[in-house]
Every structure is written in C-alpha cells, then in structure tokens.
Amino acid sequence: MAKVFGSVAVAVGVLLVLAAVVQGQGACNAATLQPCLAASKGTAAPTTQCCAAVKNVGGAAGGPQCLCSLTTSALARANGVNPDAAMAIPQKCGLAVPKGFTCNNKPVPGS
C-alpha cells in the first residue's frame, strides 16, 4: 500500500512541478508531458504518446527553452527526472533541435 501511494505521490508531484514551472508561459503546457515520465528518468525509450507531447510543447513558441526549464528544475530532479535523459527525448523522437541549442550551458543532443 505504501509503495503504491509513493508512486502516485511521485506522479502527482511531477505534474505539479511541471504545472508550476510553466505557469504564465502560455503554450508551454507541461501537463501534456506526463507520458514522458519513464523516458525522462532514463528507464525507458520514449513512447509514441511521449513523442507527440514533446512535439506539441517543443514546437510552440519558446518550446526548446520550455522543455529545458521543465527538465532541469529542482523539483523535477527531486521526482527522479534525469535532465540528460529528458533533454535527449526530442532527438530520440526524431524531432529537430535548434542548431547550437544549449540547456543550462550543456549542448542538447541533436543540436
């Protein structure tokens, strides 16, 4: 029972983190990135649903910076998100990454 509650709490925590980070950013709708949770932890390949969500968020105005902010926040890390794994998702999904784009001064795969 405690293990199930812990898993639910982590999932809810990630969604709250993502929502808090993007509050006021308009098109940067982090709630749609929930299908990417396992991929952002580096424990699974991105699913079709994850790739569609990243394309939706990343393709919006300010999308690459939005994805960077979401994946590198302290709360995201506290909930098990691995920033390197998360920032590799767009490339793994076959999505274009702006040339030379960096996230927290680190080159993003595919840029």
N, C-alpha and C positions, 0 to 999 in steps of 0.2 A: 504494500500500500504506500509506504513512504517513497519507494523508488518511482512509482507511477506519479505521485504528487510532485516529486522532484523534477521529473521530465516535463510535466505540464507547466510547472513553475518556470523552468528554463525557457520553454517555448513562448510562454506569455511574456516573460522578461525580454526576450529578443524582440518580440513585436512591439513592446512598449518602448524599448530603446530605439528601434528604428523609427517609430512614430515621433518620438521626442526629438530626434536628431533632425528630422525633416520638417518639423513644424515651421510653417512660414515659407517653405521652399516651393510651394505650388505643385508643379508637375513631378517633383521628387517624392513619389508615393512609395515609401518603404514597405508598407503592409503587403504589397504585391510580391515582395521578395521572400516570403515565408517558404516557398518551395525550394529555396536555395540553402536552407539551413544546414543540411548534411554536407553539401558541397563546400559551403563556407567554412566548415570545420575541417575540411580536408579528408573526410571519411567516406566520400562517395563522389562519383562523377556527377556533373550537373544533369538534371533530368530535362526532358523537353519542356516541361512547365517552368522550370527554373530559367532556361534559356529564353523563353518567351517573356518572362518577367524582367530579366536583365535587359533584354532588347527594348522593352517598354520604358523602363526607368532610364537606362543609359542613352536612349535615343532622344530623350526630351532635352529641352534647353538646360544646360548645366549638368547633364546626365553623368558624364565621367566624374566630375567633382562630387556630385551627389553620391555616387557609388563609393568613392574614396572616403567620404565623410562617414557613410554608414558602416563601412567595414573596418574602420580604424578607431572608432570611438572606444573609450574606456569601458563603457557598458557592454558593447559588442564583444570585446575581448573577455570581459568577466563572464559572458554567457557562452564562451567556448569558440567564438568566431576567430579563425586564424586569418589575419589580414592578407598574408601572402596567398593563401589558398583562395580567399574570396576575390582578390584582385585578378587572379588567373582565370576566373569563371568566364568573362567575356571572350577571351581567346579560345578557351575550350569549347565555347558555344559557336565559334566561327564568326564572331562579331568583330567589326572593325574597331580598333582602339586608336584615338588620335595620335599621330606621329609625335614622338617625344614626350607623351603624357607621363607625368610622374604623380605618385601619391605619397605624400609625406617624404618627399625627396628621394623616393625609390622608383626606378623605371617600372612601368606596368608591362607585364608580358604582352607582346604583340604590338607595342607602341614603337 
